[in-house]
Amino acid sequence: MSERDLDTSEAGSDENALSETAMAERLARQRKRSIAIGLSLLFLAVLFYLVTLVKFGSAVTEKAGS
């Protein structure tokens, strides 16, 4: 093997290492984004539930008392 072959094979492994690092960073960003979306959906579900209780809560208790 010549020096040139060694240089290109090392460069190829560096590219793979960089792409693995880039892939790991991409997956980390994607996971953080997914968690943020999930928490936002959970917050909205709880908010809608609480608003429904406040709006209909008094009507339900008045009807039950009648």
Biopython code that builds the backbone (N, CA, C, O; Angstrom):
import numpy as np
from Bio.PDB.StructureBuilder import StructureBuilder

atoms = [
    (1, "MET", "N", (0.836, -1.182, 0.000)),
    (1, "MET", "CA", (0.000, 0.000, 0.000)),
    (1, "MET", "C", (0.876, 1.239, 0.000)),
    (1, "MET", "O", (1.892, 1.286, 0.694)),
    (2, "SER", "N", (0.497, 2.222, -0.759)),
    (2, "SER", "CA", (1.284, 3.450, -0.820)),
    (2, "SER", "C", (0.788, 4.441, 0.233)),
    (2, "SER", "O", (-0.241, 4.222, 0.873)),
    (3, "GLU", "N", (1.532, 5.525, 0.401)),
    (3, "GLU", "CA", (1.122, 6.560, 1.360)),
    (3, "GLU", "C", (-0.200, 7.181, 0.956)),
    (3, "GLU", "O", (-1.031, 7.518, 1.799)),
    (4, "ARG", "N", (-0.379, 7.325, -0.331)),
    (4, "ARG", "CA", (-1.614, 7.928, -0.835)),
    (4, "ARG", "C", (-2.818, 7.070, -0.446)),
    (4, "ARG", "O", (-3.847, 7.606, -0.035)),
    (5, "ASP", "N", (-2.706, 5.758, -0.569)),
    (5, "ASP", "CA", (-3.797, 4.867, -0.177)),
    (5, "ASP", "C", (-4.095, 4.985, 1.309)),
    (5, "ASP", "O", (-5.256, 4.961, 1.718)),
    (6, "LEU", "N", (-3.049, 5.112, 2.117)),
    (6, "LEU", "CA", (-3.250, 5.258, 3.549)),
    (6, "LEU", "C", (-3.957, 6.569, 3.873)),
    (6, "LEU", "O", (-4.830, 6.610, 4.740)),
    (7, "ASP", "N", (-3.584, 7.629, 3.184)),
    (7, "ASP", "CA", (-4.208, 8.930, 3.427)),
    (7, "ASP", "C", (-5.686, 8.890, 3.082)),
    (7, "ASP", "O", (-6.504, 9.417, 3.835)),
    (8, "THR", "N", (-6.046, 8.282, 1.968)),
    (8, "THR", "CA", (-7.454, 8.254, 1.581)),
    (8, "THR", "C", (-8.255, 7.345, 2.500)),
    (8, "THR", "O", (-9.413, 7.640, 2.795)),
    (9, "SER", "N", (-7.663, 6.243, 2.961)),
    (9, "SER", "CA", (-8.405, 5.361, 3.869)),
    (9, "SER", "C", (-8.602, 6.041, 5.226)),
    (9, "SER", "O", (-9.652, 5.881, 5.848)),
    (10, "GLU", "N", (-7.610, 6.790, 5.686)),
    (10, "GLU", "CA", (-7.764, 7.529, 6.945)),
    (10, "GLU", "C", (-8.802, 8.624, 6.788)),
    (10, "GLU", "O", (-9.599, 8.855, 7.698)),
    (11, "ALA", "N", (-8.806, 9.295, 5.659)),
    (11, "ALA", "CA", (-9.785, 10.352, 5.418)),
    (11, "ALA", "C", (-11.192, 9.766, 5.411)),
    (11, "ALA", "O", (-12.133, 10.383, 5.910)),
    (12, "GLY", "N", (-11.327, 8.579, 4.844)),
    (12, "GLY", "CA", (-12.628, 7.935, 4.825)),
    (12, "GLY", "C", (-13.120, 7.621, 6.225)),
    (12, "GLY", "O", (-14.304, 7.783, 6.520)),
    (13, "SER", "N", (-12.219, 7.174, 7.088)),
    (13, "SER", "CA", (-12.637, 6.873, 8.458)),
    (13, "SER", "C", (-12.961, 8.162, 9.212)),
    (13, "SER", "O", (-13.850, 8.168, 10.065)),
    (14, "ASP", "N", (-12.254, 9.253, 8.911)),
    (14, "ASP", "CA", (-12.587, 10.536, 9.534)),
    (14, "ASP", "C", (-13.978, 10.998, 9.100)),
    (14, "ASP", "O", (-14.746, 11.515, 9.911)),
    (15, "GLU", "N", (-14.293, 10.810, 7.835)),
    (15, "GLU", "CA", (-15.615, 11.198, 7.349)),
    (15, "GLU", "C", (-16.695, 10.380, 8.038)),
    (15, "GLU", "O", (-17.746, 10.913, 8.393)),
    (16, "ASN", "N", (-16.445, 9.092, 8.229)),
    (16, "ASN", "CA", (-17.416, 8.258, 8.935)),
    (16, "ASN", "C", (-17.572, 8.707, 10.375)),
    (16, "ASN", "O", (-18.685, 8.726, 10.901)),
    (17, "ALA", "N", (-16.474, 9.068, 11.018)),
    (17, "ALA", "CA", (-16.527, 9.535, 12.398)),
    (17, "ALA", "C", (-17.310, 10.842, 12.480)),
    (17, "ALA", "O", (-18.107, 11.041, 13.397)),
    (18, "LEU", "N", (-17.080, 11.720, 11.527)),
    (18, "LEU", "CA", (-17.817, 12.983, 11.529)),
    (18, "LEU", "C", (-19.291, 12.750, 11.270)),
    (18, "LEU", "O", (-20.145, 13.374, 11.900)),
    (19, "SER", "N", (-19.589, 11.860, 10.351)),
    (19, "SER", "CA", (-20.991, 11.623, 10.057)),
    (19, "SER", "C", (-21.683, 10.945, 11.240)),
    (19, "SER", "O", (-22.861, 11.199, 11.492)),
    (20, "GLU", "N", (-20.956, 10.075, 11.976)),
    (20, "GLU", "CA", (-21.539, 9.473, 13.171)),
    (20, "GLU", "C", (-21.771, 10.528, 14.243)),
    (20, "GLU", "O", (-22.789, 10.504, 14.936)),
    (21, "THR", "N", (-20.825, 11.454, 14.380)),
    (21, "THR", "CA", (-20.985, 12.540, 15.350)),
    (21, "THR", "C", (-22.152, 13.438, 14.951)),
    (21, "THR", "O", (-22.973, 13.824, 15.783)),
    (22, "ALA", "N", (-22.207, 13.760, 13.673)),
    (22, "ALA", "CA", (-23.313, 14.595, 13.188)),
    (22, "ALA", "C", (-24.647, 13.886, 13.382)),
    (22, "ALA", "O", (-25.648, 14.509, 13.736)),
    (23, "MET", "N", (-24.649, 12.577, 13.146)),
    (23, "MET", "CA", (-25.880, 11.808, 13.324)),
    (23, "MET", "C", (-26.305, 11.798, 14.786)),
    (23, "MET", "O", (-27.492, 11.916, 15.090)),
    (24, "ALA", "N", (-25.338, 11.658, 15.695)),
    (24, "ALA", "CA", (-25.648, 11.662, 17.123)),
    (24, "ALA", "C", (-26.207, 13.014, 17.547)),
    (24, "ALA", "O", (-27.157, 13.077, 18.328)),
    (25, "GLU", "N", (-25.623, 14.093, 17.038)),
    (25, "GLU", "CA", (-26.122, 15.432, 17.356)),
    (25, "GLU", "C", (-27.527, 15.631, 16.804)),
    (25, "GLU", "O", (-28.386, 16.221, 17.460)),
    (26, "ARG", "N", (-27.749, 15.138, 15.599)),
    (26, "ARG", "CA", (-29.069, 15.263, 14.966)),
    (26, "ARG", "C", (-30.119, 14.506, 15.776)),
    (26, "ARG", "O", (-31.219, 15.012, 15.997)),
    (27, "LEU", "N", (-29.780, 13.297, 16.217)),
    (27, "LEU", "CA", (-30.717, 12.510, 17.017)),
    (27, "LEU", "C", (-30.986, 13.180, 18.365)),
    (27, "LEU", "O", (-32.110, 13.132, 18.864)),
    (28, "ALA", "N", (-29.971, 13.799, 18.954)),
    (28, "ALA", "CA", (-30.165, 14.502, 20.225)),
    (28, "ALA", "C", (-31.105, 15.691, 20.051)),
    (28, "ALA", "O", (-31.993, 15.918, 20.872)),
    (29, "ARG", "N", (-30.898, 16.451, 18.967)),
    (29, "ARG", "CA", (-31.802, 17.586, 18.693)),
    (29, "ARG", "C", (-33.227, 17.105, 18.438)),
    (29, "ARG", "O", (-34.188, 17.711, 18.912)),
    (30, "GLN", "N", (-33.356, 16.014, 17.689)),
    (30, "GLN", "CA", (-34.674, 15.475, 17.378)),
    (30, "GLN", "C", (-35.374, 15.006, 18.655)),
    (30, "GLN", "O", (-36.577, 15.212, 18.815)),
    (31, "ARG", "N", (-34.630, 14.381, 19.553)),
    (31, "ARG", "CA", (-35.209, 13.919, 20.818)),
    (31, "ARG", "C", (-35.682, 15.103, 21.666)),
    (31, "ARG", "O", (-36.772, 15.066, 22.238)),
    (32, "LYS", "N", (-34.859, 16.153, 21.744)),
    (32, "LYS", "CA", (-35.259, 17.340, 22.509)),
    (32, "LYS", "C", (-36.515, 17.968, 21.914)),
    (32, "LYS", "O", (-37.417, 18.383, 22.642)),
    (33, "ARG", "N", (-36.565, 18.034, 20.588)),
    (33, "ARG", "CA", (-37.738, 18.602, 19.922)),
    (33, "ARG", "C", (-38.978, 17.756, 20.194)),
    (33, "ARG", "O", (-40.054, 18.300, 20.442)),
    (34, "SER", "N", (-38.839, 16.439, 20.150)),
    (34, "SER", "CA", (-39.961, 15.541, 20.412)),
    (34, "SER", "C", (-40.461, 15.695, 21.845)),
    (34, "SER", "O", (-41.668, 15.696, 22.086)),
    (35, "ILE", "N", (-39.552, 15.824, 22.782)),
    (35, "ILE", "CA", (-39.938, 16.019, 24.180)),
    (35, "ILE", "C", (-40.679, 17.344, 24.338)),
    (35, "ILE", "O", (-41.685, 17.413, 25.046)),
    (36, "ALA", "N", (-40.189, 18.391, 23.686)),
    (36, "ALA", "CA", (-40.845, 19.697, 23.774)),
    (36, "ALA", "C", (-42.256, 19.644, 23.185)),
    (36, "ALA", "O", (-43.183, 20.223, 23.750)),
    (37, "ILE", "N", (-42.420, 18.968, 22.074)),
    (37, "ILE", "CA", (-43.745, 18.843, 21.456)),
    (37, "ILE", "C", (-44.670, 18.039, 22.369)),
    (37, "ILE", "O", (-45.833, 18.400, 22.550)),
    (38, "GLY", "N", (-44.162, 16.961, 22.939)),
    (38, "GLY", "CA", (-44.967, 16.149, 23.847)),
    (38, "GLY", "C", (-45.413, 16.922, 25.071)),
    (38, "GLY", "O", (-46.567, 16.820, 25.486)),
    (39, "LEU", "N", (-44.502, 17.698, 25.657)),
    (39, "LEU", "CA", (-44.864, 18.507, 26.825)),
    (39, "LEU", "C", (-45.880, 19.587, 26.457)),
    (39, "LEU", "O", (-46.777, 19.892, 27.243)),
    (40, "SER", "N", (-45.739, 20.161, 25.273)),
    (40, "SER", "CA", (-46.709, 21.170, 24.820)),
    (40, "SER", "C", (-48.096, 20.554, 24.652)),
    (40, "SER", "O", (-49.096, 21.158, 25.041)),
    (41, "LEU", "N", (-48.156, 19.361, 24.076)),
    (41, "LEU", "CA", (-49.449, 18.687, 23.912)),
    (41, "LEU", "C", (-50.058, 18.325, 25.267)),
    (41, "LEU", "O", (-51.266, 18.454, 25.462)),
    (42, "LEU", "N", (-49.230, 17.879, 26.186)),
    (42, "LEU", "CA", (-49.720, 17.564, 27.525)),
    (42, "LEU", "C", (-50.268, 18.818, 28.202)),
    (42, "LEU", "O", (-51.330, 18.780, 28.823)),
    (43, "PHE", "N", (-49.542, 19.925, 28.079)),
    (43, "PHE", "CA", (-49.998, 21.193, 28.664)),
    (43, "PHE", "C", (-51.344, 21.608, 28.066)),
    (43, "PHE", "O", (-52.240, 22.030, 28.796)),
    (44, "LEU", "N", (-51.489, 21.491, 26.750)),
    (44, "LEU", "CA", (-52.755, 21.863, 26.108)),
    (44, "LEU", "C", (-53.902, 20.966, 26.564)),
    (44, "LEU", "O", (-55.014, 21.447, 26.785)),
    (45, "ALA", "N", (-53.642, 19.673, 26.704)),
    (45, "ALA", "CA", (-54.689, 18.749, 27.156)),
    (45, "ALA", "C", (-55.150, 19.113, 28.565)),
    (45, "ALA", "O", (-56.349, 19.135, 28.844)),
    (46, "VAL", "N", (-54.194, 19.397, 29.453)),
    (46, "VAL", "CA", (-54.542, 19.781, 30.831)),
    (46, "VAL", "C", (-55.282, 21.117, 30.830)),
    (46, "VAL", "O", (-56.255, 21.293, 31.564)),
    (47, "LEU", "N", (-54.823, 22.046, 30.016)),
    (47, "LEU", "CA", (-55.492, 23.349, 29.932)),
    (47, "LEU", "C", (-56.933, 23.204, 29.455)),
    (47, "LEU", "O", (-57.835, 23.804, 30.040)),
    (48, "PHE", "N", (-57.167, 22.425, 28.409)),
    (48, "PHE", "CA", (-58.536, 22.209, 27.910)),
    (48, "PHE", "C", (-59.405, 21.536, 28.969)),
    (48, "PHE", "O", (-60.579, 21.875, 29.119)),
    (49, "TYR", "N", (-58.830, 20.586, 29.700)),
    (49, "TYR", "CA", (-59.564, 19.904, 30.762)),
    (49, "TYR", "C", (-59.974, 20.892, 31.850)),
    (49, "TYR", "O", (-61.120, 20.893, 32.300)),
    (50, "LEU", "N", (-59.032, 21.731, 32.267)),
    (50, "LEU", "CA", (-59.340, 22.709, 33.320)),
    (50, "LEU", "C", (-60.362, 23.735, 32.858)),
    (50, "LEU", "O", (-61.254, 24.106, 33.621)),
    (51, "VAL", "N", (-60.245, 24.196, 31.630)),
    (51, "VAL", "CA", (-61.214, 25.156, 31.103)),
    (51, "VAL", "C", (-62.599, 24.523, 31.052)),
    (51, "VAL", "O", (-63.593, 25.174, 31.374)),
    (52, "THR", "N", (-62.666, 23.267, 30.653)),
    (52, "THR", "CA", (-63.953, 22.565, 30.613)),
    (52, "THR", "C", (-64.535, 22.444, 32.010)),
    (52, "THR", "O", (-65.735, 22.649, 32.192)),
    (53, "LEU", "N", (-63.719, 22.120, 32.993)),
    (53, "LEU", "CA", (-64.220, 22.036, 34.364)),
    (53, "LEU", "C", (-64.752, 23.380, 34.848)),
    (53, "LEU", "O", (-65.799, 23.439, 35.491)),
    (54, "VAL", "N", (-64.044, 24.446, 34.545)),
    (54, "VAL", "CA", (-64.470, 25.775, 34.991)),
    (54, "VAL", "C", (-65.759, 26.182, 34.298)),
    (54, "VAL", "O", (-66.668, 26.708, 34.940)),
    (55, "LYS", "N", (-65.850, 25.945, 32.994)),
    (55, "LYS", "CA", (-67.052, 26.356, 32.255)),
    (55, "LYS", "C", (-68.270, 25.535, 32.627)),
    (55, "LYS", "O", (-69.352, 26.088, 32.823)),
    (56, "PHE", "N", (-68.112, 24.227, 32.727)),
    (56, "PHE", "CA", (-69.261, 23.368, 32.967)),
    (56, "PHE", "C", (-69.406, 22.965, 34.422)),
    (56, "PHE", "O", (-70.426, 22.394, 34.807)),
    (57, "GLY", "N", (-68.412, 23.251, 35.229)),
    (57, "GLY", "CA", (-68.447, 22.840, 36.629)),
    (57, "GLY", "C", (-69.623, 23.404, 37.381)),
    (57, "GLY", "O", (-70.308, 22.674, 38.098)),
    (58, "SER", "N", (-69.873, 24.691, 37.233)),
    (58, "SER", "CA", (-70.976, 25.316, 37.963)),
    (58, "SER", "C", (-72.321, 24.818, 37.443)),
    (58, "SER", "O", (-73.247, 24.647, 38.236)),
    (59, "ALA", "N", (-72.459, 24.585, 36.166)),
    (59, "ALA", "CA", (-73.714, 24.089, 35.597)),
    (59, "ALA", "C", (-73.998, 22.675, 36.096)),
    (59, "ALA", "O", (-75.147, 22.334, 36.377)),
    (60, "VAL", "N", (-72.975, 21.868, 36.204)),
    (60, "VAL", "CA", (-73.157, 20.486, 36.662)),
    (60, "VAL", "C", (-73.566, 20.472, 38.132)),
    (60, "VAL", "O", (-74.462, 19.720, 38.515)),
    (61, "THR", "N", (-72.925, 21.289, 38.955)),
    (61, "THR", "CA", (-73.249, 21.298, 40.381)),
    (61, "THR", "C", (-74.633, 21.892, 40.620)),
    (61, "THR", "O", (-75.333, 21.441, 41.527)),
    (62, "GLU", "N", (-75.056, 22.888, 39.839)),
    (62, "GLU", "CA", (-76.397, 23.467, 39.979)),
    (62, "GLU", "C", (-77.448, 22.442, 39.604)),
    (62, "GLU", "O", (-78.463, 22.324, 40.291)),
    (63, "LYS", "N", (-77.230, 21.695, 38.527)),
    (63, "LYS", "CA", (-78.208, 20.710, 38.077)),
    (63, "LYS", "C", (-78.286, 19.554, 39.072)),
    (63, "LYS", "O", (-79.371, 19.024, 39.315)),
    (64, "ALA", "N", (-77.161, 19.158, 39.646)),
    (64, "ALA", "CA", (-77.157, 18.066, 40.615)),
    (64, "ALA", "C", (-77.883, 18.478, 41.884)),
    (64, "ALA", "O", (-78.512, 17.637, 42.526)),
    (65, "GLY", "N", (-77.816, 19.728, 42.259)),
    (65, "GLY", "CA", (-78.477, 20.219, 43.467)),
    (65, "GLY", "C", (-79.977, 20.403, 43.285)),
    (65, "GLY", "O", (-80.710, 20.430, 44.273)),
    (66, "SER", "N", (-80.450, 20.530, 42.061)),
    (66, "SER", "CA", (-81.872, 20.791, 41.824)),
    (66, "SER", "C", (-82.731, 19.585, 41.970)),
    (66, "SER", "O", (-83.947, 19.669, 41.797)),
]
sb = StructureBuilder()
sb.init_structure("model")
sb.init_model(0)
sb.init_chain("A")
sb.init_seg("    ")
for serial, (resi, resn, name, xyz) in enumerate(atoms, 1):
    if name == "N":
        sb.init_residue(resn, " ", resi, " ")
    sb.init_atom(name, np.array(xyz, "f"), 0.0, 1.0, " ", f" {name:<3s}", serial, name[0])
structure = sb.get_structure()
